[in-house]
Every structure is written in C-alpha cells, then in structure tokens.
Amino acid sequence: MANYNTERRWTTPNKRAKSYADERKAKVHQHGQKEGKELTDYEAGLRSGYLQCQSDHAGLFRYKQAMDAGLSKSEAKKFSREKGTKLKKGGKK
C-alpha cells in the first residue's frame, strides 16, 4: 500500500489554481510523485479546465454580488468581468 496517500490533501481553490497555472507555464509537475516530470497534454488539459471552472465560479459570484447591490444587469455583467474591483457601499464602484 502506498504511504504517500495516507492523509487527505486539499487546498483552497485559488491556491490550487495558482499552482496549476504555474505548472502549465513551466510545463512540468511541481508537486507529488511526478515532480520534475513533464506534463502530458492530458494533464495540461485537466489543469486548464480547472482554471476555467474557477473563473466561471468567480464571475457568477461577482455577478450575483452586483445584482444584490442594486446594479442593472448590464452593469453587473460588466462588473463580473473586471478583475480586482470591489463594490462600494450603496452598490456603486
């Protein structure tokens, strides 16, 4: 039985996404048993899919946040696509 997998290993989605992005840029595994080995096309695709999923979740969260703050649909859509912006109290940026 493998000794390396005796404990559940998890991380927050944004840290995993950062790690996956770094691995895709370097085109090499940076963690675990395969550390230092080249990423296959399949593994790179899995990481790309995860990064896309995180972006989708963040965008939907920001859209709902803007709608709850009283912005129009078009303003909420625009806000959900911006990076690094925050809503101010009262619903305006």
Backbone bond lengths (Angstrom), bond angles and torsions (degrees), N, CA, C in turn:
res aa  C-N    CA-C-N  psi(-1)  N-CA   C-N-CA  omega(-1)  CA-C   N-CA-C  phi
1 M - - - 1.452 - - 1.528 109.38 -
2 A 1.296 116.59 141.73 1.466 121.76 -177.62 1.523 110.78 -71.57
3 N 1.314 117.02 136.17 1.462 122.27 179.71 1.529 112.17 -89.01
4 Y 1.311 117.82 -19.51 1.451 120.92 -174.53 1.522 112.82 -75.60
5 N 1.310 118.88 -15.85 1.459 121.55 -173.27 1.530 111.74 -115.64
6 T 1.317 117.83 38.84 1.457 120.77 -176.73 1.513 112.60 -89.36
7 E 1.291 117.81 -9.71 1.455 122.22 -175.53 1.520 109.10 -130.56
8 R 1.323 116.11 141.01 1.460 119.45 177.89 1.520 109.05 -68.55
9 R 1.316 116.05 127.17 1.464 120.77 179.85 1.513 107.84 -113.80
10 W 1.302 116.67 121.12 1.455 120.31 179.07 1.516 108.34 -141.67
11 T 1.290 114.22 164.08 1.452 121.18 178.55 1.518 107.86 -148.12
12 T 1.312 115.79 164.73 1.457 118.75 177.92 1.530 109.01 -69.56
13 P 1.330 117.13 149.45 1.468 119.90 -175.54 1.529 114.05 -56.08
14 N 1.340 118.17 -37.69 1.462 117.87 -178.18 1.525 111.84 -70.25
15 K 1.329 118.24 -31.75 1.471 120.45 177.25 1.524 110.34 -72.49
16 R 1.324 116.79 -39.54 1.465 119.88 177.62 1.530 109.54 -64.94
17 A 1.310 116.97 -41.50 1.462 120.46 179.59 1.525 110.62 -63.19
18 K 1.323 118.22 -41.06 1.465 121.26 178.03 1.529 110.36 -62.43
19 S 1.331 115.86 -43.49 1.457 120.65 179.06 1.529 110.83 -63.22
20 Y 1.333 116.58 -43.58 1.462 120.67 178.88 1.528 111.11 -63.16
21 A 1.323 116.61 -40.96 1.470 119.95 179.22 1.530 109.87 -63.48
22 D 1.333 116.78 -42.09 1.466 120.62 178.18 1.525 111.07 -62.81
23 E 1.335 116.79 -41.78 1.461 120.47 178.90 1.525 111.21 -64.73
24 R 1.337 116.69 -40.36 1.470 118.97 179.28 1.530 111.51 -64.90
25 K 1.331 116.69 -38.19 1.464 119.89 178.15 1.522 111.13 -65.72
26 A 1.344 116.08 -43.48 1.458 120.85 -178.05 1.533 112.14 -79.30
27 K 1.342 117.05 -18.18 1.464 123.81 -178.61 1.527 111.98 59.00
28 V 1.350 115.72 33.28 1.459 120.68 -179.33 1.530 109.00 -148.77
29 H 1.346 116.30 146.41 1.463 120.77 176.28 1.526 109.47 -64.30
30 Q 1.327 117.06 136.61 1.456 120.53 179.98 1.526 112.38 -116.85
31 H 1.342 117.52 -0.04 1.462 121.66 -179.00 1.520 109.92 -142.64
32 G 1.313 116.64 157.65 1.452 122.04 170.50 1.510 114.91 77.73
33 Q 1.333 114.59 -163.45 1.458 122.00 -175.73 1.521 113.35 -61.64
34 K 1.308 116.87 -35.63 1.469 120.85 -175.06 1.529 112.74 -89.74
35 E 1.315 117.68 13.49 1.463 121.48 -176.78 1.529 110.53 -53.36
36 G 1.331 115.61 128.86 1.459 121.54 -179.97 1.521 113.69 92.74
37 K 1.334 118.15 -14.58 1.458 120.91 178.98 1.524 109.63 -86.92
38 E 1.318 115.19 152.30 1.461 120.99 -177.89 1.527 111.41 -69.65
39 L 1.340 116.33 142.92 1.470 121.35 175.83 1.524 109.59 -72.11
40 T 1.314 116.87 137.04 1.460 119.90 172.89 1.530 107.74 -80.60
41 D 1.314 115.40 166.61 1.467 119.63 177.95 1.527 110.62 -60.39
42 Y 1.330 116.37 -37.66 1.467 121.31 179.60 1.526 110.50 -63.27
43 E 1.319 117.50 -47.63 1.468 121.93 -179.01 1.529 111.24 -64.61
44 A 1.319 116.49 -39.55 1.466 120.31 177.08 1.528 110.17 -63.63
45 G 1.325 116.60 -37.91 1.459 121.19 178.04 1.524 112.45 -65.56
46 L 1.329 116.47 -39.35 1.468 120.19 176.65 1.524 110.48 -61.13
47 R 1.315 116.43 -43.91 1.461 120.47 -179.63 1.522 110.96 -65.99
48 S 1.318 116.57 -38.17 1.455 121.06 178.20 1.527 110.57 -63.92
49 G 1.326 116.63 -42.07 1.460 121.27 178.28 1.514 111.91 -63.09
50 Y 1.329 116.58 -39.65 1.463 120.61 178.99 1.523 109.95 -64.88
51 L 1.329 116.95 -43.17 1.469 120.68 -179.90 1.524 110.51 -63.10
52 Q 1.332 117.19 -40.38 1.460 120.94 178.59 1.524 110.53 -64.39
53 C 1.331 116.38 -40.96 1.465 121.51 179.56 1.529 110.59 -61.38
54 Q 1.333 117.43 -43.50 1.452 120.96 -179.85 1.524 110.80 -63.30
55 S 1.319 116.47 -38.91 1.456 120.69 178.06 1.528 110.67 -64.38
56 D 1.332 116.41 -40.55 1.467 121.03 178.87 1.526 110.83 -62.38
57 H 1.334 116.58 -46.00 1.464 120.42 -178.99 1.527 110.96 -63.78
58 A 1.309 116.63 -41.89 1.462 120.28 -179.67 1.529 110.61 -65.02
59 G 1.317 117.10 -42.26 1.456 120.84 179.68 1.519 112.57 -63.75
60 L 1.332 116.47 -42.25 1.458 120.27 178.87 1.534 110.66 -65.51
61 F 1.325 117.00 -41.86 1.462 120.90 177.98 1.523 110.78 -60.07
62 R 1.326 116.67 -45.22 1.458 121.01 -178.43 1.538 111.02 -67.71
63 Y 1.343 116.81 -35.34 1.464 120.21 177.49 1.532 110.19 -63.29
64 K 1.333 116.35 -47.31 1.466 120.36 179.84 1.527 110.56 -65.21
65 Q 1.314 117.28 -37.49 1.459 121.92 178.33 1.533 109.87 -61.35
66 A 1.317 116.70 -44.55 1.461 121.06 -179.58 1.534 111.09 -67.83
67 M 1.327 116.80 -39.87 1.467 119.89 178.39 1.526 110.44 -64.24
68 D 1.328 117.75 -41.08 1.469 121.81 177.96 1.523 111.34 -64.55
69 A 1.339 116.74 -28.01 1.460 121.15 -179.66 1.524 111.91 -82.17
70 G 1.338 117.51 -5.05 1.451 120.52 175.04 1.516 115.75 98.37
71 L 1.305 118.55 12.37 1.459 120.36 177.03 1.527 109.77 -78.17
72 S 1.322 116.75 157.31 1.464 120.80 176.78 1.531 108.89 -72.31
73 K 1.336 115.81 168.72 1.466 119.45 -179.54 1.526 111.66 -60.84
74 S 1.314 116.68 -42.16 1.473 119.27 -178.67 1.536 110.76 -68.29
75 E 1.331 117.29 -39.07 1.465 120.33 177.51 1.532 110.59 -67.11
76 A 1.327 116.87 -39.64 1.462 121.04 179.05 1.528 110.65 -65.29
77 K 1.330 116.51 -39.52 1.465 120.49 178.40 1.522 110.70 -63.86
78 K 1.318 116.13 -44.24 1.458 120.34 178.38 1.534 110.64 -63.29
79 F 1.330 116.78 -43.89 1.465 121.12 -179.91 1.530 111.24 -62.56
80 S 1.331 117.44 -39.24 1.461 120.84 -176.99 1.524 112.30 -66.87
81 R 1.330 117.12 -21.10 1.465 120.86 -179.21 1.528 113.34 -93.83
82 E 1.332 117.12 -8.49 1.466 120.78 179.50 1.523 110.07 -84.84
83 K 1.321 115.89 145.68 1.459 120.81 177.13 1.521 108.81 -102.38
84 G 1.316 115.91 140.76 1.462 121.07 171.48 1.507 116.09 76.31
85 T 1.319 119.35 12.03 1.452 121.04 178.88 1.512 109.39 -102.27
86 K 1.314 116.12 153.05 1.462 121.25 178.05 1.507 108.65 -130.49
87 L 1.321 115.12 149.74 1.451 120.06 175.32 1.515 109.71 -78.21
88 K 1.320 116.13 138.54 1.451 120.09 173.00 1.518 108.36 -90.62
89 K 1.298 117.08 164.31 1.470 120.29 178.90 1.519 108.30 -60.36
90 G 1.302 116.26 141.80 1.445 121.36 -178.78 1.514 112.84 94.51
91 G 1.347 117.72 -2.29 1.444 121.10 173.12 1.506 115.64 90.84
92 K 1.313 119.43 -4.30 1.471 119.85 179.40 1.515 109.64 -103.33
93 K 1.329 115.78 150.04 1.465 121.06 -178.84 1.508 111.57 -75.78
